[in-house]
């Protein structure tokens, strides 16, 4: 009996191993095969991306220019912009010139003469780094100079004019952030600056502190008062009287936001600004902050993140009941994400440059687009609406995020090799009825842009095009006159060539002006009849935003509580990194309250006669209000910050478009030269309606500011100057 039981037990165990063990082994083998398959797939995709870059026309250009740039790097001395540099007025063999020093050039000499032509604020002798200087503080710059003792003595003996200084160190006043008086030695002052250590093509700023030793306490105090007078003249006043709130996304981009803020925090501390820091815990948190924060507590909201967090905050800000007043709060974006399209569009792709712009407090209006699908789906867009090739690459390449910037190149290579063509219909209201080559004649946006500062951007652009066309016509007429006079006759028909440029007057939907120095908000509604344009302005006086004036700089860290997700955001339910859901409160952020034109999405209601329609097959579609969608993707190089227009870029399906041509378009987008491609169509529009079609009974991808949204009929309208954004200083 015992033997039989033992045999039975053994048989049962063997049966278990045979039945269950083989299944476990098979699962293990399947996992191994899947891992090998993924490795081979990634290797093939990597090689495909490499070949894509290798065969790209840009590769030949980059490879050809690479050796020249390397040679110039060693043979050409580093050129510093006029905000920080020091140089010798004459070449000398006794002194070794480092990378931060250079011989005075003609441009530097002109700037030095411009600085010294203005009245000096304070002039005294100081000691810095064990060297004696003559310090002179001017409105444009701080100048520290050293004169040759022999030349100075001979000039004094002969009563001749003083010789120019032999060595000069100059710091532009826009790089000065504050001063600190030593608590022990009353004659020692630390001058805090944020200087440009990059080149003319790229601005890269670094904190630098100069320790100045004055002869007496009165001279030190006079210098501090002089610097304070410069800081008091800033657009937002002295930084020590300001209160800012920092919203930081630790998961943004390469997760370097907290590292970036450590250096930014020191810069804010140099300027003695009062700072409160909030670390977000997941999606929708920034949206809830924008919906609930107190307006009278902070004069600036700073974002250390990418464009996604900024998109969330704007949608919460414009959903408030007091959004008309809330939208005037100053916003500052310090790039710490993957794309950083907004910061790059403002010329502030360097985090420290953005931080310095925040300290200086200069701001300007920025356009915002209202994107709507139905009563439950409405977004305030700061970047773009994309469909087709761009959105496919952006969204589908998320699985390769670990590859960094290479993921977009890899995604583009895959999508071009397996190209998708979408049927659809695009209706739009043109802002300027002109050709693509004529739009390139409009000057690009600058801090002193005439288009953005004008009350009527359409008329301003028309005048620019007319002046450009007039100069061409005058040149042609002069040449024709000379030829025709020599032939004995004269034809005046060419004098009217400028009238051939067709610029139509179209209506504007919404025009909201933001004045960073005034608290008056003007809402302009324009309606168009057949031949006349009627404009109605409704000025509304609003109270100014109160600022906390506290000279003591404080850093406060807030541990936030999340709320539930609202339908207006493309993000999913908030989750932590470990996958667990975040506890939320019973607060739902409503849809943005920005005005929209009724009837654009109604299929039974025809659009006005001024609208145009394009219907057919498309490869790609981009509608944006800024120039950059990312640091290396300049989608609309002629976009303006606040002209009230949407830049619409199309690629229609054409049998003549080869995969090589599409690759060239994407690589040229890094510099904005893709606009010159004959396959690219460029329009300036005020609003549009996109009706995307399906691809083989399968929906495509629509993306708003890089986030996927439901696929369907979508309208987009531009609100001019809707928000107030910190911009680059103009000097």
C-alpha positions as CSV (number, residue, x, y, z in Angstrom):
1,X,0.0,0.0,0.0
2,X,2.8,2.4,0.9
3,X,4.6,1.6,-2.4
4,X,1.5,2.2,-4.4
5,X,1.0,5.6,-2.8
6,X,4.6,6.5,-3.6
7,X,4.2,5.6,-7.2
8,X,1.0,7.5,-7.4
9,X,2.6,10.6,-5.9
10,X,5.5,10.4,-8.3
11,X,3.2,10.0,-11.3
12,X,1.2,13.0,-10.2
13,X,4.4,15.1,-9.8
14,X,5.6,14.1,-13.2
15,X,2.2,14.9,-14.7
16,X,2.4,18.3,-13.1
17,X,5.8,19.0,-14.5
18,X,4.7,17.9,-17.9
19,X,1.6,19.9,-17.9
20,X,2.6,23.1,-16.1
21,X,6.4,23.1,-16.6
22,X,6.3,23.0,-20.4
23,X,3.9,26.0,-20.3
24,X,6.2,28.0,-18.0
25,X,9.2,27.1,-20.2
26,X,7.3,28.1,-23.3
27,X,6.3,31.4,-21.7
28,X,10.0,32.0,-20.8
29,X,11.1,31.2,-24.4
30,X,8.4,33.5,-25.8
31,X,9.7,36.4,-23.6
32,X,13.2,35.7,-24.8
33,X,12.1,35.7,-28.4
34,X,10.2,38.9,-27.9
35,X,13.2,40.6,-26.4
36,X,15.4,39.4,-29.3
37,X,12.7,40.6,-31.8
38,X,12.6,44.1,-30.1
39,X,16.3,44.3,-30.2
40,X,16.5,43.4,-33.9
41,X,13.6,45.8,-34.7
42,X,15.3,48.7,-32.8
43,X,18.5,48.0,-34.6
44,X,16.8,48.0,-38.0
45,X,15.0,51.3,-37.1
46,X,18.3,52.8,-35.9
47,X,20.1,51.9,-39.1
48,X,17.1,53.2,-41.1
49,X,17.3,56.5,-39.3
50,X,21.1,56.6,-39.8
51,X,20.6,56.0,-43.5
52,X,17.9,58.6,-43.6
53,X,20.3,61.2,-42.2
54,X,23.1,60.0,-44.4
55,X,21.0,60.4,-47.6
56,X,19.6,63.7,-46.6
57,X,20.8,66.7,-48.5
58,X,21.6,68.4,-45.2
59,X,24.1,65.7,-44.4
60,X,26.4,66.8,-47.3
61,X,26.1,70.4,-46.2
62,X,26.8,69.7,-42.6
63,X,29.7,67.4,-43.5
64,X,31.1,70.0,-45.8
65,X,30.8,72.8,-43.2
66,X,32.0,70.8,-40.2
67,X,35.7,71.0,-41.0
68,X,35.4,74.7,-41.7
69,X,33.7,75.3,-38.4
70,X,36.3,73.3,-36.5
71,X,39.1,75.3,-38.2
72,X,37.4,78.5,-37.3
73,X,37.0,77.4,-33.8
74,X,40.7,77.2,-33.3
75,X,41.8,80.1,-35.6
76,X,39.2,82.6,-34.9
77,X,39.0,84.2,-31.4
78,X,35.8,84.0,-29.5
79,X,33.5,87.0,-30.1
80,X,31.5,88.3,-27.2
81,X,28.4,90.4,-27.5
82,X,28.5,93.9,-25.9
83,X,26.9,92.8,-22.6
84,X,30.1,91.4,-21.2
85,X,33.6,91.5,-22.6
86,X,37.1,92.8,-21.8
87,X,39.8,93.6,-24.3
88,X,43.0,95.4,-24.9
89,X,43.0,98.6,-27.0
90,X,46.3,97.7,-28.7
91,X,48.0,94.4,-29.5
92,X,50.7,93.5,-27.0
93,X,53.2,90.8,-26.9
94,X,53.8,91.0,-23.1
95,X,50.3,89.9,-22.2
96,X,48.7,86.5,-23.1
97,X,45.2,87.1,-24.4
98,X,42.7,84.4,-23.1
99,X,39.4,83.3,-24.6
100,X,37.5,85.9,-22.6
101,X,39.7,88.7,-23.9
102,X,40.2,90.2,-27.3
103,X,41.7,93.1,-29.1
104,X,39.4,96.1,-29.5
105,X,37.5,95.9,-32.8
106,X,35.8,98.7,-34.6
107,X,32.4,97.5,-33.4
108,X,33.6,97.5,-29.8
109,X,35.1,100.9,-30.1
110,X,31.9,102.3,-31.5
111,X,29.9,100.8,-28.6
112,X,32.5,102.1,-26.1
113,X,32.2,105.6,-27.5
114,X,28.4,105.4,-27.3
115,X,28.6,104.3,-23.7
116,X,31.0,107.1,-22.6
117,X,29.0,109.7,-24.5
118,X,26.2,109.5,-21.9
119,X,26.4,111.1,-18.5
120,X,28.3,109.1,-15.9
121,X,26.3,108.0,-12.8
122,X,29.3,107.4,-10.5
123,X,33.1,107.3,-11.1
124,X,35.6,106.0,-8.6
125,X,38.6,103.8,-8.0
126,X,38.1,100.2,-7.0
127,X,40.1,97.0,-6.5
128,X,39.0,93.8,-8.1
129,X,40.9,90.5,-8.3
130,X,43.9,92.3,-6.8
131,X,43.9,94.8,-9.7
132,X,43.2,98.5,-9.5
133,X,40.6,99.9,-11.9
134,X,38.8,103.1,-12.6
135,X,35.1,102.2,-12.3
136,X,32.6,104.3,-14.2
137,X,28.9,103.4,-14.1
138,X,26.9,104.6,-17.2
139,X,23.2,104.0,-18.1
140,X,24.3,101.6,-20.8
141,X,27.2,99.8,-19.2
142,X,29.7,99.5,-16.3
143,X,33.2,100.3,-17.5
144,X,36.3,99.2,-15.6
145,X,39.5,100.5,-17.2
146,X,43.3,100.5,-16.6
147,X,45.6,103.1,-18.0
148,X,49.3,102.7,-18.6
149,X,51.1,104.7,-15.9
150,X,53.8,105.9,-18.2
151,X,51.4,107.3,-20.7
152,X,49.3,108.9,-18.0
153,X,52.3,110.6,-16.4
154,X,53.6,111.9,-19.8
155,X,50.1,113.2,-20.7
156,X,49.9,115.0,-17.3
157,X,53.3,116.6,-17.7
158,X,52.6,117.9,-21.2
159,X,48.9,118.9,-20.5
160,X,47.8,116.8,-23.4
161,X,44.5,114.9,-23.5
162,X,44.5,111.6,-21.6
163,X,45.4,108.5,-23.6
164,X,42.7,105.8,-24.0
165,X,42.8,103.1,-21.4
166,X,45.1,100.1,-22.3
167,X,42.7,97.6,-20.8
168,X,38.9,97.7,-20.4
169,X,36.4,95.4,-18.8
170,X,32.8,96.2,-19.8
171,X,29.5,94.8,-18.5
172,X,26.2,95.8,-20.2
173,X,23.7,97.2,-17.7
174,X,21.1,94.7,-18.9
175,X,23.3,91.9,-17.4
176,X,23.4,93.5,-13.9
177,X,21.0,91.8,-11.5
178,X,21.8,93.3,-8.1
179,X,24.4,94.1,-5.5
180,X,25.2,92.9,-2.0
181,X,27.1,94.9,0.7
182,X,29.5,92.8,2.7
183,X,28.2,92.3,6.3
184,X,31.6,92.6,7.8
185,X,33.6,95.0,5.6
186,X,31.5,98.0,4.7
187,X,33.7,98.9,1.7
188,X,33.3,95.6,-0.1
189,X,30.4,95.1,-2.6
190,X,29.5,92.1,-4.6
191,X,28.1,93.0,-8.1
192,X,25.8,90.2,-9.4
193,X,25.6,89.8,-13.2
194,X,24.3,87.2,-15.7
195,X,26.6,87.6,-18.7
196,X,26.6,86.1,-22.2
197,X,29.4,83.6,-22.7
198,X,28.1,82.3,-26.0
199,X,28.7,83.6,-29.5
200,X,26.8,85.7,-31.9
201,X,24.6,82.8,-33.1
202,X,23.6,81.4,-29.7
203,X,23.1,83.2,-26.4
204,X,24.3,81.2,-23.4
205,X,24.4,83.1,-20.1
206,X,26.2,82.4,-16.8
207,X,26.1,84.0,-13.4
208,X,29.2,86.0,-12.5
209,X,29.9,87.9,-9.3
210,X,32.5,90.6,-9.1
211,X,33.8,91.5,-5.7
212,X,34.6,95.2,-5.6
213,X,36.7,96.8,-2.9
214,X,36.1,100.6,-2.6
215,X,38.2,103.2,-0.9
216,X,35.6,104.1,1.7
217,X,32.1,103.2,2.8
218,X,30.6,106.3,1.1
219,X,31.9,105.3,-2.3
220,X,30.5,101.8,-1.8
221,X,27.1,103.1,-0.8
222,X,27.1,105.5,-3.8
223,X,27.8,102.7,-6.1
224,X,25.0,100.6,-4.7
225,X,22.6,103.6,-5.1
226,X,23.7,104.0,-8.7
227,X,23.0,100.3,-9.5
228,X,19.6,100.6,-7.7
229,X,18.7,103.6,-9.9
230,X,19.3,101.4,-13.0
231,X,17.2,98.6,-11.5
232,X,14.4,100.9,-10.5
233,X,14.1,102.0,-14.1
234,X,13.2,98.5,-15.3
235,X,9.7,97.9,-16.7
236,X,8.6,96.1,-13.5
237,X,10.6,98.1,-11.1
238,X,13.3,96.9,-8.8
239,X,13.4,93.1,-8.6
240,X,13.7,93.2,-4.8
241,X,10.2,94.7,-4.7
242,X,8.6,91.9,-6.7
243,X,7.0,88.6,-5.8
244,X,7.1,85.6,-8.2
245,X,5.7,82.1,-8.1
246,X,7.7,79.3,-9.6
247,X,5.9,76.2,-11.0
248,X,8.3,73.3,-11.6
249,X,7.6,70.1,-13.5
250,X,10.3,67.5,-12.3
251,X,9.3,65.0,-15.0
252,X,9.6,67.5,-17.9
253,X,12.0,66.6,-20.8
254,X,15.1,64.9,-19.6
255,X,14.0,65.5,-16.0
256,X,16.5,68.3,-15.5
257,X,14.1,70.9,-14.3
258,X,15.2,70.8,-10.7
259,X,18.8,71.0,-11.7
260,X,18.1,74.0,-13.9
261,X,16.2,75.7,-11.2
262,X,19.1,75.5,-8.8
263,X,21.1,77.9,-10.9
264,X,18.0,80.0,-11.6
265,X,17.2,80.2,-7.9
266,X,20.7,81.7,-7.2
267,X,20.0,84.3,-9.9
268,X,16.7,85.2,-8.3
269,X,18.5,85.3,-4.9
270,X,21.0,87.8,-6.4
271,X,18.2,90.1,-7.4
272,X,16.5,89.6,-4.0
273,X,13.1,88.7,-5.5
274,X,10.6,86.9,-3.2
275,X,10.0,83.5,-4.6
276,X,7.5,80.7,-3.9
277,X,8.1,77.3,-5.5
278,X,5.5,74.7,-6.4
279,X,6.4,71.3,-7.6
280,X,3.7,69.6,-9.7
281,X,2.6,66.1,-8.9
282,X,1.1,65.1,-12.2
283,X,-1.1,66.1,-15.2
284,X,-3.7,68.8,-14.6
285,X,-2.0,70.3,-11.5
286,X,-0.7,73.4,-13.3
287,X,-4.2,73.8,-14.8
288,X,-5.7,73.9,-11.3
289,X,-3.1,76.4,-10.1
290,X,-4.0,78.7,-13.0
291,X,-7.6,78.4,-12.2
292,X,-7.3,79.0,-8.4
293,X,-4.2,81.2,-7.7
294,X,-4.6,84.6,-6.2
295,X,-3.9,87.4,-8.6
296,X,-3.0,90.0,-6.0
297,X,-0.2,87.9,-4.5
298,X,2.3,87.5,-7.4
299,X,3.3,89.8,-10.2
300,X,4.9,87.0,-12.3
301,X,4.3,83.3,-12.7
302,X,7.5,81.4,-13.7
303,X,7.4,78.0,-15.3
304,X,10.4,75.7,-15.2
305,X,9.2,73.1,-17.7
306,X,8.4,72.4,-21.3
307,X,5.4,73.7,-23.3
308,X,3.0,71.1,-21.9
309,X,2.9,72.5,-18.4
310,X,2.5,76.0,-19.8
311,X,-0.4,74.8,-22.0
312,X,-2.2,73.4,-18.9
313,X,-1.8,76.6,-16.9
314,X,-3.1,78.8,-19.7
315,X,-6.2,76.6,-20.1
316,X,-6.8,77.0,-16.3
317,X,-6.1,80.7,-16.4
318,X,-8.5,81.4,-19.2
319,X,-11.2,79.3,-17.5
320,X,-11.5,81.7,-14.6
321,X,-14.5,84.0,-14.1
322,X,-12.0,86.9,-13.9
323,X,-10.0,85.8,-17.0
324,X,-10.0,89.2,-18.5
325,X,-7.9,90.5,-15.5
326,X,-6.0,87.2,-15.0
327,X,-4.7,87.1,-18.5
328,X,-2.7,90.3,-17.8
329,X,-0.5,88.7,-15.2
330,X,3.1,88.4,-16.3
331,X,4.2,84.9,-17.4
332,X,7.8,83.7,-17.7
333,X,8.8,80.4,-19.3
334,X,12.3,78.9,-18.4
335,X,12.8,76.0,-20.9
336,X,13.4,72.6,-19.3
337,X,11.4,70.4,-21.7
338,X,12.0,68.5,-24.9
339,X,10.8,70.9,-27.5
340,X,10.6,74.3,-25.8
341,X,8.8,75.8,-28.8
342,X,7.6,78.9,-27.0
343,X,10.9,79.8,-25.4
344,X,12.8,79.3,-28.7
345,X,10.2,81.5,-30.6
346,X,11.0,84.3,-28.1
347,X,14.7,83.8,-28.6
348,X,15.1,82.6,-25.0
349,X,16.1,79.0,-25.6
350,X,18.8,79.3,-22.9
351,X,17.4,78.8,-19.4
352,X,19.6,81.5,-17.8
353,X,18.7,84.0,-20.5
354,X,15.0,83.4,-19.7
355,X,15.7,83.8,-16.0
356,X,17.5,87.1,-16.7
357,X,14.5,88.3,-18.8
358,X,12.3,87.4,-15.9
359,X,14.4,89.5,-13.5
360,X,14.3,92.5,-15.8
361,X,10.5,92.1,-16.1
362,X,10.0,93.2,-19.7
363,X,6.9,91.6,-21.3
364,X,4.8,91.8,-24.5
365,X,1.5,90.3,-25.6
366,X,1.3,86.9,-27.2
367,X,-1.4,85.4,-29.4
368,X,-3.5,82.5,-28.2
369,X,-5.7,80.3,-30.5
370,X,-9.0,78.9,-29.5
371,X,-9.5,75.3,-30.8
372,X,-12.9,73.8,-30.6
373,X,-14.6,70.6,-31.6
374,X,-17.9,70.7,-29.7
375,X,-19.4,72.0,-26.5
376,X,-17.2,69.5,-24.5
377,X,-13.9,69.9,-26.3
378,X,-12.3,73.3,-26.3
379,X,-8.7,74.3,-25.8
380,X,-6.6,77.4,-25.5
381,X,-3.6,76.7,-27.8
382,X,-0.2,78.4,-27.4
383,X,1.6,76.4,-30.1
384,X,-0.2,74.6,-32.9
385,X,-2.8,72.4,-34.3
386,X,-1.2,69.6,-36.4
387,X,-2.5,66.8,-38.6
388,X,-0.9,64.3,-40.9
389,X,2.8,63.8,-41.1
390,X,3.9,66.1,-38.2
391,X,1.3,64.8,-35.7
392,X,1.9,61.2,-36.7
393,X,5.7,61.5,-36.1
394,X,5.2,63.5,-32.9
395,X,2.7,61.1,-31.2
396,X,3.8,57.8,-32.6
397,X,7.5,58.4,-31.7
398,X,6.7,58.6,-28.0
399,X,7.6,54.9,-27.7
400,X,11.2,55.9,-28.6
401,X,11.4,58.7,-26.0
402,X,14.4,57.0,-24.4
403,X,16.3,57.9,-27.6
404,X,16.0,61.6,-26.9
405,X,16.0,63.9,-29.9
406,X,16.8,60.9,-32.1
407,X,13.2,59.7,-31.6
408,X,11.8,62.3,-34.0
409,X,14.3,61.5,-36.7
410,X,13.6,57.9,-36.3
411,X,9.8,58.5,-36.3
412,X,10.1,60.7,-39.4
413,X,12.2,58.0,-41.3
414,X,9.6,55.3,-40.5
415,X,6.7,57.5,-41.5
416,X,8.2,58.7,-44.8
417,X,9.1,55.1,-45.8
418,X,5.5,54.2,-45.0
419,X,3.8,57.4,-46.1
420,X,0.2,58.1,-45.2
421,X,-2.1,60.3,-47.4
422,X,-5.2,61.7,-45.8
423,X,-8.3,63.0,-47.4
424,X,-9.8,66.2,-45.9
425,X,-11.2,69.6,-46.3
426,X,-9.8,72.9,-45.0
427,X,-11.7,76.1,-44.9
428,X,-10.0,79.3,-43.9
429,X,-10.5,83.1,-43.6
430,X,-7.4,84.7,-45.2
431,X,-5.8,87.6,-43.5
432,X,-3.7,88.6,-46.5
433,X,-4.6,87.6,-50.0
434,X,-1.2,87.4,-51.4
435,X,1.4,84.9,-52.7
436,X,3.8,82.9,-50.5
437,X,6.8,84.7,-52.0
438,X,5.3,88.0,-51.0
439,X,4.8,87.0,-47.4
440,X,8.6,86.4,-47.2
441,X,9.0,90.2,-47.8
442,X,7.4,91.0,-44.5
443,X,10.2,91.6,-41.9
444,X,10.5,89.0,-39.2
445,X,9.3,89.6,-35.7
446,X,11.8,91.4,-33.3
447,X,11.4,93.0,-29.9
448,X,10.7,96.3,-31.6
449,X,8.4,94.8,-34.2
450,X,6.2,97.3,-36.0
451,X,3.5,94.7,-36.9
452,X,3.0,93.6,-33.3
453,X,3.0,97.2,-31.9
454,X,0.5,98.5,-34.5
455,X,-3.2,98.7,-33.8
456,X,-4.0,97.3,-37.2
457,X,-1.6,94.5,-38.2
458,X,-3.3,93.9,-41.6
459,X,-2.8,97.5,-42.7
460,X,0.8,97.5,-41.4
461,X,1.7,94.4,-43.4
462,X,0.0,95.8,-46.5
463,X,2.1,98.9,-46.2
464,X,5.2,96.8,-45.9
465,X,4.3,94.8,-49.0
466,X,3.4,98.0,-50.9
467,X,6.7,99.7,-50.0
468,X,8.6,96.6,-51.0
469,X,6.7,96.3,-54.2
470,X,7.1,100.0,-54.9
471,X,10.9,99.9,-54.6
472,X,11.0,97.0,-57.1
473,X,8.7,98.8,-59.4
474,X,10.7,102.1,-59.2
475,X,13.8,100.2,-60.0
476,X,12.2,98.5,-63.0
477,X,10.7,101.8,-64.1
478,X,14.1,103.6,-64.0
479,X,15.6,100.8,-66.1
480,X,12.7,100.8,-68.5
481,X,12.8,104.6,-68.8
482,X,16.5,104.6,-69.8
483,X,15.9,101.9,-72.4
484,X,12.7,103.5,-73.8
485,X,14.2,107.0,-73.9
486,X,17.1,105.6,-75.9
487,X,14.5,104.1,-78.3
488,X,12.6,107.4,-78.6
489,X,9.4,106.6,-76.8
490,X,8.0,106.3,-73.2
491,X,5.4,104.0,-71.8
492,X,3.6,104.9,-68.5
493,X,1.8,101.6,-68.0
494,X,4.6,100.3,-65.7
495,X,3.8,103.0,-63.2
496,X,0.7,101.2,-62.2
497,X,2.3,97.8,-61.6
498,X,2.0,98.2,-57.8
499,X,-1.8,98.0,-58.2
500,X,-1.5,94.5,-59.5
501,X,-0.8,93.3,-55.9
502,X,-4.1,92.0,-54.7
503,X,-4.6,92.6,-50.9
504,X,-8.1,92.0,-49.8
505,X,-9.7,93.5,-46.7
506,X,-11.0,90.8,-44.4
507,X,-12.7,90.9,-41.1
508,X,-11.0,90.1,-37.8
509,X,-12.7,88.0,-35.2
510,X,-11.2,88.9,-31.9
511,X,-8.6,91.5,-30.9
512,X,-7.6,91.6,-27.3
513,X,-4.7,94.0,-26.5
514,X,-2.5,93.4,-23.4
515,X,-0.5,96.4,-22.1
516,X,2.2,95.4,-19.6
517,X,2.5,98.9,-18.4
518,X,-1.1,99.9,-18.3
519,X,-4.2,98.3,-16.9
520,X,-6.6,99.2,-19.7
521,X,-8.0,96.4,-21.8
522,X,-9.5,97.1,-25.2
523,X,-11.7,94.6,-26.9
524,X,-12.2,95.2,-30.6
525,X,-14.8,93.4,-32.7
526,X,-14.8,93.9,-36.4
527,X,-17.6,93.1,-38.8
528,X,-17.3,93.2,-42.6
529,X,-19.9,94.2,-45.1
530,X,-19.5,94.0,-48.9
531,X,-17.4,97.2,-49.3
532,X,-17.1,98.7,-45.9
533,X,-15.4,97.6,-42.6
534,X,-17.0,98.7,-39.4
535,X,-15.0,98.6,-36.2
536,X,-16.4,98.8,-32.7
537,X,-14.1,99.4,-29.7
538,X,-15.3,98.7,-26.2
539,X,-12.8,100.0,-23.7
540,X,-13.0,98.4,-20.3
541,X,-11.2,99.8,-17.3
542,X,-9.9,97.2,-14.9
543,X,-8.1,97.4,-11.6
544,X,-4.3,96.9,-11.6
545,X,-2.8,93.8,-10.2
546,X,-1.4,94.5,-6.7
547,X,2.2,93.6,-6.1
548,X,3.8,92.5,-2.8
549,X,6.7,94.8,-2.0
550,X,9.0,92.9,0.2
551,X,12.8,93.3,0.1
552,X,13.6,90.0,1.8
553,X,14.0,87.2,-0.6
554,X,12.3,84.0,0.5
555,X,11.9,80.5,-1.1
556,X,8.8,78.6,-0.1
557,X,8.0,75.1,-1.3
558,X,4.4,74.1,-1.6
559,X,3.3,70.5,-1.6
560,X,0.2,70.6,-3.9
561,X,-3.0,68.7,-4.0
562,X,-4.4,67.6,-7.3
563,X,-7.9,67.9,-8.5
564,X,-9.9,65.9,-11.1
565,X,-9.3,66.0,-14.8
566,X,-11.6,68.2,-16.9
567,X,-12.6,67.6,-20.5
568,X,-10.7,70.6,-21.8
569,X,-7.3,69.0,-21.4
570,X,-5.9,66.4,-23.8
571,X,-4.1,64.8,-20.9
572,X,-5.3,61.6,-19.3
573,X,-6.2,60.9,-15.7
574,X,-3.4,62.1,-13.3
575,X,-1.0,59.3,-12.3
576,X,2.1,59.1,-10.3
577,X,5.4,57.6,-11.6
578,X,4.7,54.4,-9.8
579,X,1.4,54.0,-11.7
580,X,-0.9,54.7,-8.7
581,X,-3.7,57.3,-9.1
582,X,-3.3,60.6,-7.4
583,X,-5.9,61.6,-4.8
584,X,-8.0,64.4,-6.1
585,X,-10.5,66.9,-4.7
586,X,-14.0,67.6,-6.1
587,X,-12.9,70.6,-8.2
588,X,-13.4,70.5,-12.0
589,X,-11.8,73.2,-14.1
590,X,-14.3,74.4,-16.8
591,X,-13.6,75.1,-20.4
592,X,-11.7,78.3,-21.4
593,X,-14.0,81.3,-21.6
594,X,-12.3,82.8,-24.7
595,X,-14.9,84.1,-27.2
596,X,-15.5,82.1,-30.4
597,X,-17.5,82.7,-33.5
598,X,-20.7,80.7,-33.5
599,X,-21.6,78.5,-36.4
600,X,-18.2,77.5,-37.6
601,X,-18.7,73.8,-36.8
602,X,-22.3,73.6,-37.9
603,X,-22.6,71.5,-41.1
604,X,-26.0,72.9,-42.0
605,X,-24.8,76.5,-41.9
606,X,-22.6,77.7,-44.8
607,X,-19.5,79.8,-44.0
608,X,-19.4,83.5,-45.1
609,X,-18.4,84.3,-48.6
610,X,-15.0,85.6,-47.6
611,X,-13.8,82.1,-46.6
612,X,-11.8,79.9,-48.9
613,X,-11.9,76.1,-49.1
614,X,-9.2,73.5,-50.1
615,X,-10.4,69.9,-50.5
616,X,-8.4,66.9,-51.5
617,X,-5.5,64.7,-50.3
618,X,-3.0,66.0,-47.9
619,X,0.3,64.7,-46.4
620,X,0.8,67.3,-43.7
621,X,-0.9,70.2,-42.0
622,X,0.4,72.7,-39.4
623,X,-1.5,75.7,-38.0
624,X,0.6,77.7,-35.5
625,X,0.9,81.2,-34.0
626,X,4.6,81.0,-33.1
627,X,7.7,80.3,-35.2
628,X,9.1,77.3,-33.4
629,X,7.4,74.1,-32.6
630,X,10.6,72.9,-31.0
631,X,14.2,74.0,-30.8
632,X,15.1,72.3,-34.1
633,X,11.7,72.7,-35.9
634,X,11.0,76.2,-37.2
635,X,7.6,75.5,-38.7
636,X,6.7,79.2,-39.4
637,X,9.7,81.4,-39.6
638,X,7.6,84.5,-40.5
639,X,5.2,84.2,-37.5
640,X,4.8,87.2,-35.2
641,X,4.1,87.3,-31.5
642,X,0.9,89.3,-31.6
643,X,-0.3,90.0,-35.1
644,X,-3.6,88.1,-34.6
645,X,-2.9,85.7,-37.5
646,X,-2.5,81.9,-37.8
647,X,0.4,80.6,-39.9
648,X,-1.1,77.7,-42.0
649,X,1.4,75.3,-43.7
650,X,0.2,72.7,-46.1
651,X,1.7,69.8,-48.0
652,X,-0.7,68.4,-50.5
653,X,-0.4,65.0,-52.0
654,X,1.4,65.2,-55.3
655,X,2.9,62.3,-57.3
656,X,5.9,64.4,-58.0
657,X,6.8,64.5,-54.2
658,X,9.4,61.8,-53.7
659,X,10.4,60.5,-50.3
660,X,13.8,62.2,-50.8
661,X,11.9,65.6,-51.2
662,X,9.9,65.0,-48.0
663,X,13.1,64.2,-46.1
664,X,14.6,67.4,-47.4
665,X,11.6,69.4,-46.2
666,X,11.9,67.9,-42.7
667,X,15.6,68.6,-42.5
668,X,15.3,72.1,-43.8
669,X,12.7,72.8,-41.1
670,X,15.5,73.1,-38.7
671,X,16.4,76.4,-40.2
672,X,13.0,77.4,-41.6
673,X,14.1,77.0,-45.2
674,X,11.5,74.4,-45.9
675,X,9.1,77.3,-46.7
676,X,11.0,77.8,-49.9
677,X,10.0,74.3,-51.1
678,X,7.6,74.4,-54.1
679,X,5.6,71.6,-52.3
680,X,4.9,73.9,-49.3
681,X,1.9,76.1,-49.2
682,X,1.9,79.0,-46.8
683,X,-1.1,81.1,-45.7
684,X,-1.7,83.8,-43.1
685,X,-5.3,83.3,-41.9
686,X,-7.5,84.6,-39.1
687,X,-9.4,81.4,-38.5
688,X,-9.9,78.0,-40.1
689,X,-12.0,74.8,-40.0
690,X,-10.3,71.5,-40.5
691,X,-12.4,68.4,-41.5
692,X,-10.0,65.5,-41.4
693,X,-10.9,62.3,-43.3
694,X,-10.1,58.7,-42.3
695,X,-7.3,56.6,-43.7
696,X,-8.5,53.2,-44.9
697,X,-11.4,53.2,-42.4
698,X,-9.0,54.2,-39.6
699,X,-8.8,57.5,-37.9
700,X,-5.6,59.6,-38.1
701,X,-4.0,61.8,-35.4
702,X,-4.9,65.3,-34.4
703,X,-2.7,67.1,-31.9
704,X,-3.0,70.4,-30.0
705,X,0.2,71.7,-28.6
706,X,1.8,68.3,-29.1
707,X,-1.0,66.4,-27.2
708,X,-3.4,64.0,-29.0
709,X,-7.1,65.1,-29.1
710,X,-10.2,63.4,-30.5
711,X,-10.3,63.0,-34.3
712,X,-12.9,65.1,-35.9
713,X,-14.0,68.4,-37.3
714,X,-12.1,71.2,-35.6
715,X,-12.1,75.0,-35.7
716,X,-9.3,77.3,-34.8
717,X,-9.5,81.1,-34.2
718,X,-6.7,83.5,-33.2
719,X,-7.1,85.9,-30.2
720,X,-4.6,88.7,-30.7
721,X,-2.4,89.6,-27.7
722,X,-4.3,87.4,-25.3
723,X,-1.6,86.8,-22.6
724,X,1.3,88.7,-21.2
725,X,4.7,86.9,-21.7
726,X,8.1,87.9,-20.5
727,X,10.3,88.6,-23.5
728,X,13.9,89.3,-24.4
729,X,15.3,92.7,-23.4
730,X,15.6,95.3,-26.2
731,X,18.9,97.2,-26.2
